[in-house]
Structures are given as C-alpha cells and as structure tokens.
C-alpha cells in the first residue's frame, strides 16, 4: 500500500484564494516589527487504497503563529486557504486541520497541552497537526507537514487453515468472518502527542466495555458474505481507527490496544485479538494475512466485551517491521505481515 506524504504549504503573499478565507477578531501582533502577510494554501495526497474514509479531506484549517510562548497571529478558514497578518522575525507556526475551535488559545504551551478526543474525528474529517520554526519576512515561503493524531489498524486478508481434522472438515457455511473491532482503545491525547495519562478508555474492561457497534471508527463488518472454506481466504481491506496508546505490556491499570477479529465457527463465536504494543499517531498497523489454525477465545457475539474475549492468545508473537509511507505502516506478524494463530 502506497501513499504520498501529506503536506500543508504556507506561502507568503496575498494572491492565493484570499476570498475563501476568514480571520475574525485576529489578535494584534505581540511585538513591533515589519508586517508579514501570510497566505496559507493546502494540498493533499491521493486517497489510500483500503481506507474506510477519505483520510485526507480538509474541512477546516487553523493556523497559530507564536513568538516564543506568545500568540503573534491566528487565522481560521472552512476552506483550504486563508490569509493572516503576523510580524517578521523568528516564529513557530502550527497548522491544525479538522480540529475543534481553538481560537481562544493565546499561549503555545496551552495549545500543546490541549486535549483532543477520538470523538473530535469523524468519517472524512481526521484531526491533523504540524509545526515548524521559521524566520518570517515580508515575503516568505513556508512548508509544514501535518500528521493525523489517529492511528489505523488494518486487516487485509483472513485465511482458514485449521489444524484439527474436525474443524478442517466443516463446510464454508460453518466458518464465517463476522467483524473486526478495536478493543482497549485510548480515546484522548494532547496536541503535543506525548500524553501519558490519565486516559479515557473505551471497549475495555478498564472503562466502557461495550463494543461501539454504531461507531464506524471502531468496528467494521465485511462488505459481502465472508464464509470461508478450509484452505481458502477472505480478502478485503478492513480498518478501524484509534488514538495513541503508550502501553507496552498489559497491567492492571493499562492494556495494549487490540485489533480483534471475530468469527462464527460451527455456530459458536470466537475472537482472535492481535495485541499492538505502543500505538503511535499516524501509523498504520497492518496484517497482510491472518491465518487461523485453531479456535480463539469464546465470545457471546454480542456488543459487550466479557471477561476473556480479548485475552492474548499465547501461541503466537508479534514482531514488527516498519516502512515509512504517508501512513507509517507497521506490519504485524512476520516480515510479510502474516500472522498465524
């Protein structure tokens, strides 16, 4: 899966789509200096293969220009460009996309400490942030790369290769992929992307244990019949989205985020959780092929996570291989992204 880098380009001047911009109640410059007029224009990468939504769509833009810790200028637009007035000199510029209204912020520290919730995201509206330090003049060209706060968990293919003769003999109609969902999800982070708690947990025994069946970010069902014969595979790019989780190992107060695959086998539901230690922003954690060789954890098949349903299956480990793309892809399983359970 390829995806180009996603860039926000900030260009000094007045010409680019100024009529599409707005700047209400813009703060006055914090220090004397030559006026710098910044026109902000936005360009994005092509849609990624397998994405559930338009992960690059820009619905709103906010730009903060800081002199030290103090706000020098702020602008916002419900479009891909805006014009704002700042002052010349060394400045730190932040670009936020699809974020809630943050116009009341006047300190850089306050911006970085601000909390973003997974619920701030929506289909075709992913929260993104980027920044850079620049020496502004009356005519400056600035490029800022922004990254999504969310991470993506993706399954490309599920293969049935049951080792038991009895399970192998079941007809395709007796073996069905029901859904995938995210469990032990962290639902909040800060704009600095270094929050280490307290966390808002969802789909977890630590907090809300209900599976978000109505939330397209956290649960996906196959788009067509997913009955699988022995030795065959179901192929569909299915993904869910979560916020960063720094947990490296399950403990009483923190769990690793899980991508859970749920199947119905001979009338009984089973779950196959894949644990993902240390989930990070803007990374896509992908399984190219999940190979099922045994029964998983017993499940009720309802929308509540009961004890044991997301327990780690001890018969496999998850080494990691990282490839940097538009989303930084982290293959789960072996170097080919194959996980055998």
N, C-alpha and C positions, 0 to 999 in steps of 0.2 A: 504494500500500500504506500503510495507516494503522496506527498503533499508539500507544496512550496511554503516557504516561510511567510508569515503574515505580518505585514509592516504597516505602520502608520507614518505618513510623511508630513512633516510640518515645514512649510515654506514661507519665508518672509515675503511680504508684498501685499497687494490689495486686490489682485485680479481674479483669483480662482473662486468662483461661486459665492461671492460675498453676500449676494442677495438671499442665499439659503441659510444664512447664519443669524444668530441672535446673541446678544450679550446684555442681559438685564442686570441693572444695579451693580455694574462692574466696579470693584474696589479701585481706589486711586493708587498709583504707584507708591511703594513704601519708601523710596528714596529719590533724590534728584538724579537726573540723568537724561540722556537723549532718548526720545521716544522710539520704541521699536514696535512696528506694526507686524503682527504675525498672522498669516493666513494658513489655516490648517486644512489639509485635504487628506482623504483616506482612500487607500486601495487595499484590496484583499486577495487572498489566494483562491484557486478553484475549489469547489466542493470536493471533500474527500470521499473516496469510494467507501461504501459501507456505513456512512454516517447516518444516524437516525434523523437528524435535523440539519438545517443549514447552520453549520457551526461557525461560519464566518460573517453572518449577517450583522450589519451595523444599524441599530435603531436609534442610538443616541451617543453623543460624544461629549465628554467634559475634559477640559484642559486646565491644569493648575501650573502656574509659573511661580516658583519660590525664590526669594533672595535670602539665603540662609534658611532659617526656620519660618520666615515671614512670607505671607502671600503677597506677591507682586501683581499678579493678574489672574483672572478666572474667566472662562468662557464656556458656553454650552450650546449645543445645537441638536436638533432632531433630524440631522442630515449628516452627510459625510464631509462637511466643511464648515469652518467658522472663522471669524476674524476677531482678534482681540488686541488691545494695547498693553504693552509691557514697557520696561525700561531696559536700556542697554547694560551690559555687564555680565558677570558670571551668574548663571541662573540654573536651577534644577526644574525640569519640566516633566510633569506627569500627565499621561493620557489615560482616561478611563472610558471604556466602552460598555454600553448597556447596563450601567450601574444606577442605583437609586440616586435621587437628587442630593448632591453633596455640596451645594452652593454655600452653606453656612460655615464651611471649614475655612479657617484663616491661618492655620499652622501646619507645617509639613508633618510634625510629629502626630498631630491629631488625625491627619489623613491616613498615615501608615498604621495607626492604632485602630482605625475604624473597622468595624466588623461587617463582613459580607456573609450572607446566608445562602445556602444552596437554593432556597426558595426565591432569591433575587434573580436567578436564572430562569429561563423559560425556553420552550422549543423555539429555535430560530432567534434566540436572544441570550447569548452567553456573555457573562461578565468577563472583561479582559482589562489588563493594566500593563503599562510600560512606562519607563522613565529614562532620563539621561541628563547629564550635566553639559551645558553649552554656554559659550560666551556669545551673547546676543549683540548684534549690531543693528543698524537701521535696515540692513539688508542681509538676512541670514537664511540659509537652507538647513533644515534640521530633519533627521530621520529617527523615529523611535519605533522599536519593535515591541509589540504588545503580546502578552500570553494570556490564555484563559486561566481563570482561577480553578476551574474544574479539571478533573482527570476523567479519562474514558476507560471503561472495562469492556472488552470485546471478545466475542466467540465467533470464529469463522466457520468451524465445521465440527460436528459431533459424529463419532464413529462407534458402532456397536461391534464389539469383539469379545463377547462374554466367554470366559474360560470354562464355565460349568456346562456340561453337556445338556442338562435340563434347561438352563437359561438360553443356551445357543439354539435349542430346538423350538423355542417359541416363535410363532409366526410374527410377521411385521406388525400386525394389528395389536399385538400384545406388548409392543415396545414403542413408546411414543415420547418425544420431547415435548414437555408441557410449557416451559417458560424458563427464562433466566431472570435473576434479580440480584440486586446488591444488598448485602447484609453487613451489620456493624459499620454503618456509614456515619462519618463525621459530616455534620451539616453546617459548620461555620468555620471561618478563618478570618484573618485580618488582611488588609491590603498590602502589608509588608510580606505576607505569606510565611510568617515564622511563628504563628500562634502555637503554643504548646499546652493549651488548656485554659480554663475548663471548656470542654467540648459539648456540643449538642448532638447526642447520638440518636440515630433512627434505625428502625428494623433491627434492633439489638436487644439482648437481654439486659443491657445496661440502661435502657430507656424505653422508647417506643418499640414494641416488638411486633407491631402489625406490618405486614408487607404492604407497601404503598401501591396497591393494585391499580389505582387511578392515576398514579404519577408516572408519566412516560419517561422520566429521567431514571427511575429506579427499578422498573420492571418492564420486560418485553416478552411477547409471545411470538411464536413462529407465524409467518405471514401465510403459510399454507400447511397442509397436512404434513405432520412430522413423524409418521410411522416409519420405523427403521428396521429392515431385515438384518439378520445376522451377517456380519461382514460388509454391510453397506454403511453409507454415511448420509447425514442430512447437512446440506451446505446452505448457509445463509449468514450474512454479516449481521449480527445482533449485538447491540451495545447499550450500556447504561452509563450514567454519569454520576460522579461522587466528588466530594471535596477532599483536600489533602488530609491524610491520617499518618502522623509520625510514628505510630506504634510499630515496633519491630517484632514483638512477641506477645501473645495473649497473656494478660494478667487479670487480677480481679477488678481493676479499675479501667482497663483499656483492652480493646480487641483489635486484631488486624482486620481490615476490611476484606470482605469475601465477595467473589463472583460465584453465585450459586446457580447450578444447573439442576433443574427438577425434571424428572422423568416418571412416567407411569409404566410400570413393568408388571404384567400379568395381574392387573387390577389394583396394585399397591403403588403408592407414591414413594419415590426415593430422591434424596438430594445429594448432589456432588459439589461440595464447596471447594473452591480454589482460593487459598489464603494469599493475600498480597501484602507483604510487609512494606511499610513506609511508602504509602501512596503520595505522590507529589503532583503539583499543579502542572497542567498542560502536557502530561504524559499519557500515552495510550497503552494500556496493559492488555496484551492480545494473546489469545490462544488460537493458533492456526488449526489445530486438530486436537480435540479432547476425545481420547479413546477409553471407552468404558469396558472394563473386563470383569466387573463384579458388582454386586448390589451396593448401593450407597447407604446413607442414613435414612431410616424410615421417617416418613413425613405423612401428615394428615391431608396434604394437598389443599389446605385452606389458606386464608390470608393472615395467619398468625404464626409467628416463629415459636415453636415449642422447644423444650429442652432436648438437645441432641441433634436437632435438624441441621444446624450449621457447624457441628463438630468437625474438626480437622480429620480427614481420612489419612491414617498414618502410613499407608502403603506407598506413598509417593512423596517426592520432594520437588521443590520448585526452584531450580537455578535460573539465573536471569542473564539475558543478553540484551544490550541496549543499542538501538540505532536512532540517531537524531534525525527527525523529519519535522514537518510542520507541527504535528503532534510528535513528541519524542516517544517512539514506540518501544515498549518493553515486552519482549516475547516471554510468555510463561511456559515453563516446561523445558525441553531441550533447545538446542540452538536453532531448530526448525519451528519452534513454537508448538511442539506436540506434547500433550500431557496424557499419560496413561494411568488410569485408575483401575 
